């Protein structure tokens, strides 16, 4: 669980950096712009990142796909481990010095190496898909938040995330300390529900409810 949180936080941060660089590249040269002075108080909003993940239909759909992939992989790997156990039993039934023993031992080692390689490949592919879904979600979040901010005349919309409460989540807390934007915000600034509602309205995928 901690590893997934760390991967999620790191991937979201990378996506945010890439999107920020792209946005900066698309802006007009500073010399051509005349800065405008804001009159009156700033209108500020906060989007709670944890609730975006919790309530987003797109992320729920992504998690369903990832769960299906993980369950299929676990089934395949479990069957291959069962086959290794059978080979191990057959090996133990043979004479240590016999030619059949040496052949069975070589087969067992080869199958074990193949299983380990397959496990690593599946893990890398799972992580690649997970990171890809994270980037897609964060790109949608940035797009929708910008649209919502313009429509409702916000001056600033910040990303907020509450730290984990459990003591065993110290590693995740340390990562959050390095990149989290806000330490406190008034609940009146929270616009998460409105942003997620707009994200869900734009999402064209289908999510089956249990």
Wavefront OBJ file of the C-alpha trace (Angstrom):
o trace
v 0.000 0.000 0.000
v 2.838 2.367 0.913
v 4.642 1.544 -2.322
v 1.510 2.321 -4.342
v 1.133 5.664 -2.554
v 4.756 6.528 -3.252
v 4.436 5.580 -6.929
v 1.189 7.550 -7.232
v 2.647 10.670 -5.629
v 5.824 10.510 -7.726
v 3.912 9.930 -10.972
v 1.473 12.773 -10.280
v 4.381 15.102 -9.522
v 6.078 14.164 -12.808
v 2.840 14.732 -14.715
v 2.348 18.091 -13.027
v 5.873 19.182 -13.930
v 5.440 18.142 -17.567
v 2.119 19.945 -17.873
v 3.536 23.084 -16.283
v 6.495 23.144 -18.678
v 4.164 22.686 -21.669
v 1.936 25.513 -20.468
v 4.906 27.820 -20.012
v 6.216 27.040 -23.495
v 2.857 27.989 -24.982
v 2.680 31.385 -23.279
v 3.469 34.683 -24.982
v 6.926 36.172 -24.387
v 6.922 38.152 -21.155
v 8.149 41.265 -22.981
v 4.937 41.410 -25.037
v 2.662 41.267 -22.002
v 1.622 44.117 -19.767
v 0.976 42.836 -16.244
v -2.385 43.693 -14.771
v -2.735 44.666 -11.127
v -5.463 42.764 -9.311
v -7.841 45.033 -7.442
v -9.603 43.707 -4.370
v -9.222 40.319 -2.650
v -8.108 37.269 -4.597
v -10.663 34.566 -5.298
v -8.992 31.308 -4.250
v -10.119 27.694 -4.470
v -8.672 24.387 -3.315
v -9.021 20.983 -4.995
v -8.574 18.024 -2.635
v -6.478 15.515 -4.592
v -7.471 12.493 -2.468
v -11.159 13.086 -3.211
v -10.458 13.485 -6.918
v -9.069 9.936 -6.922
v -11.915 8.677 -4.742
v -14.804 10.194 -6.715
v -13.514 10.321 -10.288
v -15.344 7.907 -12.603
v -12.307 7.776 -14.861
v -10.032 6.703 -12.021
v -12.592 4.161 -10.822
v -12.645 2.756 -14.340
v -8.838 2.719 -14.446
v -8.685 0.880 -11.127
v -11.126 -1.738 -12.422
v -8.892 -2.347 -15.440
v -5.793 -2.535 -13.264
v -7.489 -4.944 -10.860
v -8.484 -7.189 -13.765
v -4.927 -7.195 -15.105
v -3.506 -7.895 -11.655
v -5.925 -10.756 -10.978
v -5.174 -12.355 -14.346
v -1.432 -12.080 -13.701
v -1.781 -13.533 -10.212
v -3.721 -16.477 -11.640
v -1.068 -17.227 -14.260
v 1.808 -16.890 -11.801
v 0.026 -19.025 -9.198
v -0.419 -21.819 -11.745
v 3.234 -21.649 -12.757
v 4.320 -21.794 -9.104
v 2.100 -24.859 -8.646
v 3.867 -26.477 -11.584
v 7.224 -25.693 -9.956
v 6.067 -27.394 -6.767
v 5.182 -30.495 -8.786
v 8.630 -30.480 -10.418
v 10.243 -30.089 -6.992
v 8.337 -33.133 -5.724
v 9.376 -35.152 -8.771
v 13.001 -34.102 -8.238
v 12.979 -35.182 -4.596
v 11.709 -38.596 -5.628
v 14.771 -39.220 -7.833
v 18.246 -40.477 -6.982
v 20.598 -37.523 -6.469
v 23.329 -39.068 -8.628
v 21.046 -40.219 -11.442
v 20.966 -38.650 -14.918
v 17.198 -38.168 -14.551
v 17.866 -36.121 -11.407
v 20.271 -33.804 -13.205
v 17.800 -33.282 -16.058
v 14.903 -32.637 -13.701
v 17.024 -30.235 -11.638
v 18.017 -28.304 -14.775
v 14.360 -28.146 -15.842
v 13.338 -26.882 -12.418
v 15.974 -24.130 -12.445
v 14.978 -23.085 -15.960
v 11.294 -22.925 -15.067
v 12.036 -20.954 -11.893
v 14.104 -18.420 -13.869
v 11.338 -18.112 -16.462
v 8.794 -17.516 -13.713
v 10.921 -14.788 -12.139
v 11.406 -13.089 -15.519
v 7.680 -13.265 -16.266
v 6.877 -11.792 -12.844
v 9.243 -8.863 -13.423
v 7.845 -8.171 -16.897
v 4.277 -8.212 -15.623
v 5.192 -5.907 -12.726
v 6.890 -3.421 -15.058
v 3.915 -3.455 -17.422
v 1.517 -2.951 -14.512
v 3.556 0.014 -13.246
v 3.659 1.487 -16.771
v -0.130 1.265 -17.094
v -0.638 2.630 -13.569
v 1.594 5.631 -14.263
v -0.149 6.195 -17.599
v -3.584 6.259 -15.983
v -2.279 8.659 -13.325
v -0.942 11.043 -15.964
v -4.207 10.918 -17.900
v -6.224 11.692 -14.787
v -3.967 14.550 -13.745
v -4.035 16.023 -17.269
v -7.851 15.950 -17.149
v -7.800 17.511 -13.688
v -5.593 20.392 -14.875
v -7.750 20.955 -17.961
v -11.042 20.930 -16.062
v -9.687 23.033 -13.200
v -8.473 25.683 -15.638
v -11.851 25.702 -17.366
v -13.732 25.887 -14.061
v -11.449 28.645 -12.797
v -12.019 30.793 -15.876
v -15.771 30.220 -15.856
v -16.065 31.203 -12.189
v -13.437 33.948 -12.251
v -10.985 32.385 -9.814
v -7.597 34.021 -9.429
v -5.914 30.959 -7.959
v -6.789 27.280 -7.529
v -4.457 25.210 -5.382
v -3.981 21.494 -4.892
v -4.475 20.224 -1.361
v -3.957 16.829 0.207
v -4.351 15.736 3.797
v -1.466 13.711 5.292
v -1.969 10.066 6.277
v -2.971 9.584 9.896
v -1.579 6.095 10.513
v 1.910 5.914 11.989
v 2.921 3.215 9.490
v 2.473 5.703 6.647
v 5.538 7.730 7.626
v 7.205 7.182 4.243
v 4.179 8.511 2.377
v 4.060 11.469 4.763
v 7.698 12.248 4.043
v 7.004 12.353 0.308
v 4.016 14.641 0.873
v 6.182 16.971 2.962
v 8.478 17.389 -0.035
v 5.852 18.451 -2.563
v 2.476 19.152 -0.957
v 1.393 22.742 -1.611
v -0.816 23.500 1.377
v -0.640 22.943 5.103
v -4.035 24.476 5.886
v -7.080 25.789 4.070
v -10.554 26.827 5.111
v -13.213 24.355 3.999
v -15.096 27.234 2.374
v -12.350 27.300 -0.292
v -12.947 23.649 -1.227
v -14.251 23.332 -4.813
v -13.393 19.654 -5.220
v -16.966 18.433 -5.669
v -17.662 20.927 -8.449
v -14.439 20.087 -10.275
v -14.977 16.320 -10.011
v -18.575 16.709 -11.169
v -17.332 18.487 -14.294
v -14.641 15.846 -14.849
v -17.221 13.059 -14.592
v -19.563 14.868 -16.975
v -16.791 15.052 -19.578
v -15.768 11.405 -19.156
v -17.173 9.171 -21.905
v -16.218 5.790 -20.472
v -18.684 3.439 -18.803
v -18.338 2.300 -15.206
v -20.479 -0.559 -13.958
v -21.752 -0.030 -10.456
v -21.929 -3.059 -8.198
l 1 2 3 4 5 6 7 8 9 10 11 12 13 14 15 16 17 18 19 20 21 22 23 24 25 26 27 28 29 30 31 32 33 34 35 36 37 38 39 40 41 42 43 44 45 46 47 48 49 50 51 52 53 54 55 56 57 58 59 60 61 62 63 64 65 66 67 68 69 70 71 72 73 74 75 76 77 78 79 80 81 82 83 84 85 86 87 88 89 90 91 92 93 94 95 96 97 98 99 100 101 102 103 104 105 106 107 108 109 110 111 112 113 114 115 116 117 118 119 120 121 122 123 124 125 126 127 128 129 130 131 132 133 134 135 136 137 138 139 140 141 142 143 144 145 146 147 148 149 150 151 152 153 154 155 156 157 158 159 160 161 162 163 164 165 166 167 168 169 170 171 172 173 174 175 176 177 178 179 180 181 182 183 184 185 186 187 188 189 190 191 192 193 194 195 196 197 198 199 200 201 202 203 204 205 206 207 208 209 210
